[in-house]
Amino acid sequence: MGIVIVIAAIVILLLLITVAKLHPFVALILTAVGVGLAMGMPLIAPSDEVPGIIDSIKAGLGNTLGFLAIVLALGTMLGKMMAESGGAERIAKTLIQRFGQKRVHWAMMVVAFLVGIPVFFQVGFVLLVPLVFTIAMETGISLITVGVPLVAGLSVVHGLVPPHPAAMAAVGIFQADVGLTILYSFIVGLPTAIIAGPLFGKWIGARLHKKVPDEMAEQLVLHHEAKELPSFANTLFTILLPVLLMLMASIANVAFDQETEAAKVIRFIGDPIVALLIATVYSFFSLGYARGWKRDKVLKLANDCLGPVANILLVIGAGGAFNKVLLDSGIGTQIAEAAQHSHISPLLLGWGIAVLIRIATGSATVSMMTAAGIVAPIASSIPGTHMELLVLATGAGSLILSHVNDSGFWMIKEYFGMTVKETLMTWTALETIISVVALGLLALLNLIV
């Protein structure tokens, strides 16, 4: 019954956006209410343990934006400083010069894969998307050709590579070896990112030519005379500063006693929000004041760039609300209970359960954690099971078929200025390619190790 309701909700949501021409924010909230009613959720919470429809919508929107609103705001300010100073143009021109225009999409995949190791997907995206916009405008090639390798590199690392939270939690649940898991994640992740990124990106980009959205081009892409551009080293350090701080925090989580003051300080400054805050303030100096800008100009730029983000935040928040209603309605639990009684290999079982919950609820983290919790006791009773590969299998399954119930779907759609259909053709397709290719490579690796 739950699956039927999910399918019906997705169809209705698509019709509201494409046929009725409702704003995605309104359509998502209406659909979330409809799902709650269809699943028998109470209108108002009768107790703290049983959430009502409105409570779930509020919690989902608030939880999603509690992190993303700060990240997108700070990331947009940092991106605006890079654009206005010419820093994004400097990095774009350097990448084009070093890799060549025909191979610049490969450069974006490599950069995204490396940057994504210590940072969250959303953080890496807002850090690097100004480069994608600038490269697309500098070269005239499709935004899709350059953008797909970026999000593919970030997504692979987010779903497969520790120390990302869900992957690290799955390592703990399966009692897998962290070092081996990281090694296998690189063996599987790099070829997966290549196939879903540069190869698929070039293919779909040739069939879907998109220009940088005007609002984004105005805020995050500017052209300067060569003499005005900041140095490559200065700009690169500015954009990598939050990455370095988060990497320090990841190392501290493994190498230091967590109760020491030094570990607490490093983890604090390496938190994504604090790291981005430090990098944004640093950019005011390195790309602004150091180049002779007045404080009024920096303030004006910080104010002006936030306007276009408002619509993006609303749509992403509504996607989070829809996702939360699906989770609270118990649909994910129904799927997990049904899958628990199957009799297939642990590798395929972990991937399959994660796939079903991901498609139904839209949450990669929830699907990975749920699948790990179900499969771990089964796998531990089967001799010869490679727990490290199971971690990666559940991670691969948790990435598949991102669609309208995933807030990430709406973030990609809004930033790249695509329709729902175009987002399904690009973002949804590349996420599915990542999941399926990674599973195939894991099956091969399972025969070797």
Disulfide bonds with the S-S distance in Angstrom:
none
